[in-house]
């Protein structure tokens, strides 16, 4: 099934998650805080990390930032565990590179459904698959901050690169406008919807019109199949 790392300072929550995940067929490891989690990742790479936001020693936001900034671990799925109503924590977690979040108190059926969907989606459309499929056409190199397309290399402005990287991180998934604004521009900067449209237009001028699709009234998606 897969290997999942549970990171939470509450032993009862870890026990609950461990029981339900192993009952589903997953193998698990546990950590009480971020530093312990990073050490465990170096020894045994998980497919997904369930990461609490508020923890001693190293909290979930900092832990996620370190995971996602490391080329060796950046493609590991990170799903935050947030207390009900923690809107700031949810947004901060996604800004830090988190892939999803689950609200506490945790409902086992919701947890398993979300995890199964995340793992299926990432295995099908994840960054490494994207790189392989586009190596002769379009490839986003996050280390050099370059986009390679049809033998040419493009140095995009920072926000254009971040927008393209976000959309391409989950091909065929529709990103809502509010999610794009939050993850690319952040919550401290006030920008309008037209800002996204302008950046998409500039990207299309540089990489062509076939990759980024407008979903009217919702947002944008990136597709691997140019004929879709």
N, C-alpha and C positions, 0 to 999 in steps of 0.2 A: 504493500500500500504506500508506504512512505515513512519518513522519520521526522518527528516534530519535537522542537525544543520549547518547553513551557517555562516562561520567565515571569515569576510573580513572587512577591515577598510573603504572601498569605499561603501557608501550608495547606489549609483546607481547600482553597481554590485549586492549587496544584493537584491535590489528590483527586478532586472532582474531575478535572480536565484529563488527568492521566487515566482514570478509570474508564471514562467514556471514549477516549481516543483509542486505547488499547483494545477495548471491546469491539471497536469498529475495524481493528486490524492494523492500526498504526503502531510503530515503535516510538518511545518517548524518552527524552532526558529532561531534567529539571534544573532550574537555576533560581536563586533567591534575588538576584539583582543583575544589573547590566555587566559588571566586570566579570562575574562568574559565567555569564552567558557567552561573552566574547572568548573566554578561555576554552569553553566547551566547543565552540564552533571551530576553533583551530584543530581540535582533536577529532571531532566527528561532525561533518557538515550536515545540517538538517535540510529537509526540503521546505519546511515552513517553520516560522517562529511565532508563537503566541506571546505577545510582549505587553506586560502591564505598563501603564504610563507612570504612575506614582510609585517609586521604589527608593529605598535608601542606597547609599554608596554611588550608584549611577542609575539615573532614571531612564525610562523607556525612550524618550525623545533623543537624548544624547546617544544612547545605545544604537538606535536605528540610524542616526546620522553616521556613526562610525561604520556600521555594517554596509550602508549604501555608498559610502565614499571609498570603500576598499574594492578594487576591481575583482578580487578573489571571492568576495562575498556579496557583491551588490545585486546579484540576480536571485538571492534567497528571498522567498516570499515572507513579508513581515505583516502580521495582522495584530493590530493593537487591541488591548482589552481596556475599555474605558468605563468609568462609573456613569450611571444614567445622568444625562443632562450636562455632561462635561463637554460642551460645544467647543470651548477653546482647545481642550486636549485633543479632541478629534481633528480639528483643523491643523493644529501644530503637528500632530502625528503624520498626517498626509503630507504636509509641507516638508517634513523630515525624510520623506521617501517611502512611508508606509503604503502598503498595497490595499489595506482595508482595515476596518475596525469592527469590533463586536461589543455591544453594550452589556454591562453588568446590571442586574444579576444574570448570569449566563444560563441560557436555556439549551440543554444538550442537543436537541434536534436542530435548532438554529445554528449552533456551533458546528456540528458535523456537516450540515448542508453547505454552509459558507466555506468551510475548509475544503470539502470535496470539490466545490466549484472553482475555488482559487487554484488548486493544484491542477485540475483538468485544464483550465484556461491557460495557465502559465506553461504547462508542458506542451500545449498545442501551439500557442502563439508567443512564447516568451522571447526575450532578447536574443538568446543564442540561436534559436530557430530563425528569427528575423535576419540575423547577420548571415547565416548560411544561405538563406534563400535569395538574399540581395547582394551577395558578394561580387557578382558581375554586373549589378545594376545600381542599387542604392544601398549604401551601408553607412550607418551612423557610428563614428568612432568617438566615444565619450572621453577617452583618455587624451586624444590630440585635439578634441573639439572641432573635428572636421567631418564634413559629409562628402562621401565619395559616390558619384553618380555617373555611370556610363564612361568610366575612365577618367573623369575630371574630379578634382577636389575643390570643395567650396568651404570658405571660412565665413560662416554666417555670424551676424550680430548675435549677441548673447541671448536675447529674448526669443529671436527666431529659432535659434538652436534648441533652447529649452522647450519651446512649444512643439517643434518637430519631434524631439526626443520623447516628450510626454505622450503625444498621439501615437507614435510608433511603438511605445513600450507595451501597448495592448492593442494589437491590430484587430480591426473589425468591432472594437468596443466604442460606443458613442460616449464622448466626454461632454458633459454639460458645461455650459458657459461659466457657471459659477465655480465649477471644479477647476476649469482651466485658469480662471482669474486667480483663484486661491493658490494653486500649485506653481504657476509661472510668475505671477506678479506679487503674490503674498497678500496678507490681510492688512498690512500697514500702509499700502499705497492705494489711493483711490483712482481707478481708471474705469472708463466706460466700455460697453460692449463693442463699440466701434474699434477699440484698440485691438481686440482679437481679430476682427475682420481685416483690418489693415495688415496685421502681421501674417495672416493666412494668405492674403493677396500677394504679399511680397515673397512668401515661400513658393507659391505657385508659379510666380514669374521665374524663379530660380531652378525649381526641380520639376516643373510641369504641373498640369492640372489633374493628373491621373491618380495621385496618391491620397490627397486630402479631400474628403467629401463633406459637403454641408448637409446637415440634418436640420431642416427648417424648423425654427421654433425651439430647438433643443441645443444643438452644438455642432461638433465636428467629429469625424472618425478618420482613421488611417486604414487603408486596405492594402493587402499584399497582392491581391488579384486586380490588376489594372483594368480588367474588363468589367468589373462589377460596377 
